[in-house]
Amino acid sequence: MTIPIDKEPDDFASHFWGAIEDCHFCKKSTKWWHENTNNPVCPDCSKKHKVSELPDHGQLIRANKRKRNKTIELLKHGIN
């Protein structure tokens, strides 16, 4: 099983002083990411590893999005 990855837009790094992250596994510089866990993973390592091997840095991000969405829904209905 492979890790699905997405490439950062070419202009994305310019917003962060040209920073490119190192692959979680091999430590080579990469512009590729596994979005759900928010981990940099190069194309070579994505073919050799499984998602379950990655730390889930995206867990807090997803929890905050759920909390924000719940708050928005409550505000839409006038409930504080």
VOLO-465065 format. One line per field, with one value per atom (N, C-alpha, C, O): chain; atom name; x, y, z negated; residue number from 1. Coordinates in Angstrom, 1 decimal, m for minus. Layout:
chain	[A;...]
name	[CA;...]
c1	[X;...]
c2	[Y;...]
c3	[Z;...]
resi	[NUM;...]
***
This chain:
chain	[A;A;A;A;A;A;A;A;A;A;A;A;A;A;A;A;A;A;A;A;A;A;A;A;A;A;A;A;A;A;A;A;A;A;A;A;A;A;A;A;A;A;A;A;A;A;A;A;A;A;A;A;A;A;A;A;A;A;A;A;A;A;A;A;A;A;A;A;A;A;A;A;A;A;A;A;A;A;A;A;A;A;A;A;A;A;A;A;A;A;A;A;A;A;A;A;A;A;A;A;A;A;A;A;A;A;A;A;A;A;A;A;A;A;A;A;A;A;A;A;A;A;A;A;A;A;A;A;A;A;A;A;A;A;A;A;A;A;A;A;A;A;A;A;A;A;A;A;A;A;A;A;A;A;A;A;A;A;A;A;A;A;A;A;A;A;A;A;A;A;A;A;A;A;A;A;A;A;A;A;A;A;A;A;A;A;A;A;A;A;A;A;A;A;A;A;A;A;A;A;A;A;A;A;A;A;A;A;A;A;A;A;A;A;A;A;A;A;A;A;A;A;A;A;A;A;A;A;A;A;A;A;A;A;A;A;A;A;A;A;A;A;A;A;A;A;A;A;A;A;A;A;A;A;A;A;A;A;A;A;A;A;A;A;A;A;A;A;A;A;A;A;A;A;A;A;A;A;A;A;A;A;A;A;A;A;A;A;A;A;A;A;A;A;A;A;A;A;A;A;A;A;A;A;A;A;A;A;A;A;A;A;A;A;A;A;A;A;A;A]
name	[N;CA;C;O;N;CA;C;O;N;CA;C;O;N;CA;C;O;N;CA;C;O;N;CA;C;O;N;CA;C;O;N;CA;C;O;N;CA;C;O;N;CA;C;O;N;CA;C;O;N;CA;C;O;N;CA;C;O;N;CA;C;O;N;CA;C;O;N;CA;C;O;N;CA;C;O;N;CA;C;O;N;CA;C;O;N;CA;C;O;N;CA;C;O;N;CA;C;O;N;CA;C;O;N;CA;C;O;N;CA;C;O;N;CA;C;O;N;CA;C;O;N;CA;C;O;N;CA;C;O;N;CA;C;O;N;CA;C;O;N;CA;C;O;N;CA;C;O;N;CA;C;O;N;CA;C;O;N;CA;C;O;N;CA;C;O;N;CA;C;O;N;CA;C;O;N;CA;C;O;N;CA;C;O;N;CA;C;O;N;CA;C;O;N;CA;C;O;N;CA;C;O;N;CA;C;O;N;CA;C;O;N;CA;C;O;N;CA;C;O;N;CA;C;O;N;CA;C;O;N;CA;C;O;N;CA;C;O;N;CA;C;O;N;CA;C;O;N;CA;C;O;N;CA;C;O;N;CA;C;O;N;CA;C;O;N;CA;C;O;N;CA;C;O;N;CA;C;O;N;CA;C;O;N;CA;C;O;N;CA;C;O;N;CA;C;O;N;CA;C;O;N;CA;C;O;N;CA;C;O;N;CA;C;O;N;CA;C;O;N;CA;C;O;N;CA;C;O;N;CA;C;O;N;CA;C;O;N;CA;C;O;N;CA;C;O;N;CA;C;O;N;CA;C;O;N;CA;C;O]
c1	[0.8;0.0;0.9;1.9;0.5;1.3;0.7;m0.5;1.4;0.9;0.5;1.3;m0.7;m1.2;m0.5;m0.6;0.1;0.7;0.3;m0.1;0.4;0.1;1.3;2.0;1.5;2.7;2.2;1.1;3.1;2.8;2.9;3.7;2.1;2.2;3.6;4.2;4.1;5.4;5.7;6.8;4.7;4.8;4.6;4.8;4.2;3.9;5.1;5.0;6.3;7.5;7.9;8.5;7.5;7.9;7.2;7.7;6.1;5.4;6.1;5.8;6.9;7.6;9.1;9.8;9.6;11.0;11.7;12.9;11.0;11.6;11.8;12.5;11.2;11.4;10.8;9.7;11.6;11.1;11.4;12.5;10.4;10.5;11.3;11.5;11.8;12.5;11.5;10.6;11.6;10.8;10.8;11.9;9.7;9.6;10.5;11.1;10.6;11.4;12.8;13.7;13.2;14.5;15.3;16.5;14.5;15.1;15.6;16.2;15.2;15.5;14.5;13.4;15.0;14.0;12.9;13.2;11.7;10.6;9.5;9.3;8.8;7.6;6.3;5.2;6.4;5.3;4.8;5.7;3.5;2.9;1.8;1.1;1.7;0.5;m0.4;m0.1;m1.5;m2.3;m3.0;m3.0;m3.6;m4.4;m3.6;m4.0;m2.3;m1.5;m0.5;0.2;m0.5;0.3;1.8;2.5;2.2;3.6;4.3;3.6;5.5;6.2;6.7;7.3;6.4;6.8;7.2;6.4;8.4;8.9;8.2;7.7;8.2;7.6;8.2;7.4;9.5;10.1;9.6;9.2;9.6;9.2;7.7;7.2;6.9;5.5;5.1;4.1;6.0;5.8;6.2;5.8;7.1;7.6;7.0;7.2;6.2;5.7;4.1;3.5;3.6;2.1;1.8;2.6;0.6;0.1;0.2;0.5;0.0;0.0;1.4;1.5;2.4;3.8;4.0;5.1;3.1;3.3;2.6;1.6;3.3;2.6;1.5;1.6;0.4;m0.8;m0.8;m1.5;0.1;0.1;m1.1;m1.4;m1.9;m3.2;m4.3;m5.4;m4.2;m5.3;m5.8;m7.0;m4.9;m5.3;m5.9;m6.9;m5.4;m6.0;m7.4;m8.3;m7.6;m9.0;m9.9;m11.1;m9.5;m10.3;m10.7;m11.9;m9.8;m10.1;m11.1;m12.0;m11.0;m11.9;m13.3;m14.3;m13.4;m14.7;m15.3;m16.5;m14.5;m15.0;m15.5;m16.5;m14.7;m15.1;m16.4;m17.2;m16.5;m17.7;m18.9;m20.0;m18.8;m19.9;m20.3;m21.5;m19.3;m19.6;m20.3;m21.3;m19.9;m20.5;m22.0;m22.9;m22.3;m23.6;m24.5;m25.6;m23.9;m24.7;m25.0;m26.1;m24.0;m24.3;m25.3;m26.1;m25.3;m26.3;m27.8;m28.7;m27.9;m29.2;m29.5;m30.5;m28.6;m28.8;m28.6;m29.1;m27.8;m27.5;m26.1;m25.2;m25.9;m24.5;m24.0;m22.9]
c2	[m1.2;0.0;1.2;1.3;2.2;3.4;4.6;4.5;5.6;6.8;7.8;8.2;8.3;9.3;10.6;11.1;11.3;12.6;13.6;13.3;14.9;16.0;16.9;17.1;17.6;18.5;19.9;20.3;20.5;21.9;22.8;22.5;23.8;24.7;25.3;25.5;25.6;26.1;27.4;27.6;28.2;29.5;29.4;30.4;28.2;28.1;28.4;29.1;27.8;28.0;29.5;29.9;30.3;31.7;32.4;33.4;31.9;32.5;32.1;32.8;31.1;30.7;30.8;29.8;31.9;32.1;31.0;30.7;30.4;29.4;28.0;27.2;27.8;26.6;25.4;25.5;24.3;23.1;22.1;22.0;21.3;20.3;19.1;18.8;18.3;17.1;15.9;15.9;15.0;13.8;13.1;13.0;12.7;12.1;10.9;10.6;10.1;8.8;9.0;8.6;9.6;9.6;10.9;11.0;11.9;13.2;14.0;15.1;13.6;14.4;15.5;15.4;16.7;17.8;17.4;16.8;17.8;17.5;18.5;19.2;18.7;19.5;18.7;19.2;17.4;16.5;16.3;16.1;16.2;16.0;15.0;14.8;14.3;13.5;14.5;14.8;14.9;16.0;15.7;16.5;14.5;14.2;14.2;14.6;13.7;13.6;14.8;15.0;15.6;16.8;16.5;17.1;15.5;15.1;15.2;14.8;15.7;15.7;14.3;13.6;13.8;12.5;12.6;13.0;12.2;12.2;11.1;10.1;11.3;10.3;8.9;7.9;8.8;7.5;6.8;5.6;7.5;6.9;6.6;5.7;7.4;7.2;5.8;5.2;5.3;4.0;2.8;1.7;3.1;2.1;2.0;1.0;3.0;3.0;3.1;3.3;2.9;3.0;4.2;4.7;4.7;5.9;5.6;6.5;4.4;4.0;4.2;4.3;4.4;4.6;6.1;6.5;7.0;8.4;8.9;8.4;9.8;10.4;11.3;11.9;11.4;12.1;13.5;13.9;14.4;15.8;16.5;17.6;16.0;16.6;16.4;17.0;15.6;15.3;16.6;16.8;17.4;18.6;19.6;20.3;19.7;20.5;20.1;21.0;18.8;18.3;18.6;18.9;18.4;18.6;20.1;20.4;21.0;22.4;22.8;23.7;22.2;22.4;22.0;22.7;20.8;20.3;21.2;21.5;21.7;22.6;23.9;24.5;24.4;25.7;25.5;26.4;24.4;24.2;24.0;24.5;23.4;23.3;24.6;24.9;25.5;26.8;27.6;28.4;27.5;28.3;27.8;28.7;26.5;26.0;26.5;26.9;26.5;27.0;28.5;29.0;29.3;30.7;31.0;31.9;30.2;30.3;30.2;30.8;29.3;29.0;29.9;29.7;30.8;31.7;31.1;31.6;30.0;29.4;29.7;29.4;30.2;30.5;29.5;29.6]
c3	[0.0;0.0;0.0;m0.7;0.8;0.8;0.1;m0.3;m0.1;m0.8;0.3;1.1;0.3;1.3;0.9;m0.3;1.8;1.6;2.6;3.7;2.2;3.0;3.0;2.0;4.2;4.3;3.9;4.3;3.1;2.8;4.0;4.9;4.2;5.3;5.3;4.3;6.5;6.7;5.9;5.4;5.8;5.1;3.6;2.9;3.1;1.7;0.8;m0.2;1.1;0.3;0.2;m0.8;1.2;1.1;0.0;m0.5;m0.4;m1.6;m2.9;m3.9;m2.9;m4.1;m3.9;m4.3;m3.3;m3.2;m2.4;m2.7;m1.5;m0.6;m1.3;m0.8;m2.5;m3.2;m2.5;m2.0;m2.4;m1.9;m3.0;m3.6;m3.3;m4.4;m4.0;m2.8;m5.0;m4.7;m4.9;m5.7;m4.0;m4.0;m5.4;m6.0;m5.9;m7.2;m7.3;m8.4;m6.2;m6.2;m5.9;m6.7;m4.7;m4.3;m4.5;m4.3;m4.9;m5.3;m4.0;m4.2;m2.8;m1.6;m1.5;m1.9;m1.0;m0.8;0.2;1.2;m0.1;0.7;0.7;m0.4;1.8;1.8;1.8;2.1;1.5;1.5;0.0;m0.9;m0.2;m1.5;m1.5;m0.5;m2.6;m2.9;m3.7;m4.8;m3.1;m3.6;m4.9;m5.9;m5.0;m6.2;m7.5;m8.6;m7.5;m8.7;m8.7;m9.7;m7.7;m7.6;m7.7;m8.5;m6.9;m6.9;m5.6;m4.6;m5.5;m4.2;m3.9;m4.7;m2.7;m2.2;m0.7;0.1;m0.4;0.9;1.8;1.2;3.1;4.0;3.8;3.9;3.6;3.5;2.2;2.3;1.1;m0.2;m0.2;m0.9;0.6;0.6;1.2;0.8;2.0;2.6;1.7;1.9;0.7;m0.1;m1.5;m2.3;m1.9;m3.2;m3.2;m2.2;m4.5;m4.7;m5.5;m6.3;m5.3;m6.1;m7.6;m8.4;m8.0;m9.4;m10.1;m11.3;m9.2;m9.7;m10.0;m10.6;m9.7;m9.9;m11.2;m11.6;m11.9;m13.0;m12.5;m11.4;m13.3;m12.8;m13.3;m14.3;m12.7;m13.0;m12.6;m13.1;m11.7;m11.3;m12.3;m12.1;m13.3;m14.2;m14.9;m14.9;m15.4;m16.1;m15.1;m15.4;m13.9;m12.8;m12.5;m12.4;m12.3;m12.0;m13.2;m13.0;m14.4;m15.6;m15.7;m16.0;m15.4;m15.4;m14.3;m14.6;m13.2;m12.1;m12.5;m12.2;m13.1;m13.6;m14.6;m14.6;m15.5;m16.6;m16.0;m16.3;m15.0;m14.3;m13.6;m13.6;m12.8;m12.1;m13.0;m12.6;m14.1;m15.1;m15.6;m15.7;m15.9;m16.4;m15.4;m15.7;m14.1;m13.0;m12.9;m12.8;m13.0;m12.9;m14.0;m13.8;m15.2;m16.4;m16.2;m16.5;m15.7;m15.5;m14.5;m14.6;m13.4;m12.3;m12.9;m12.4;m13.9;m14.5;m15.7;m16.4;m16.0;m17.2;m18.5;m19.5;m18.6;m19.8;m20.2;m19.5;m21.4;m21.9;m22.9;m23.4]
resi	[1;1;1;1;2;2;2;2;3;3;3;3;4;4;4;4;5;5;5;5;6;6;6;6;7;7;7;7;8;8;8;8;9;9;9;9;10;10;10;10;11;11;11;11;12;12;12;12;13;13;13;13;14;14;14;14;15;15;15;15;16;16;16;16;17;17;17;17;18;18;18;18;19;19;19;19;20;20;20;20;21;21;21;21;22;22;22;22;23;23;23;23;24;24;24;24;25;25;25;25;26;26;26;26;27;27;27;27;28;28;28;28;29;29;29;29;30;30;30;30;31;31;31;31;32;32;32;32;33;33;33;33;34;34;34;34;35;35;35;35;36;36;36;36;37;37;37;37;38;38;38;38;39;39;39;39;40;40;40;40;41;41;41;41;42;42;42;42;43;43;43;43;44;44;44;44;45;45;45;45;46;46;46;46;47;47;47;47;48;48;48;48;49;49;49;49;50;50;50;50;51;51;51;51;52;52;52;52;53;53;53;53;54;54;54;54;55;55;55;55;56;56;56;56;57;57;57;57;58;58;58;58;59;59;59;59;60;60;60;60;61;61;61;61;62;62;62;62;63;63;63;63;64;64;64;64;65;65;65;65;66;66;66;66;67;67;67;67;68;68;68;68;69;69;69;69;70;70;70;70;71;71;71;71;72;72;72;72;73;73;73;73;74;74;74;74;75;75;75;75;76;76;76;76;77;77;77;77;78;78;78;78;79;79;79;79;80;80;80;80]
***
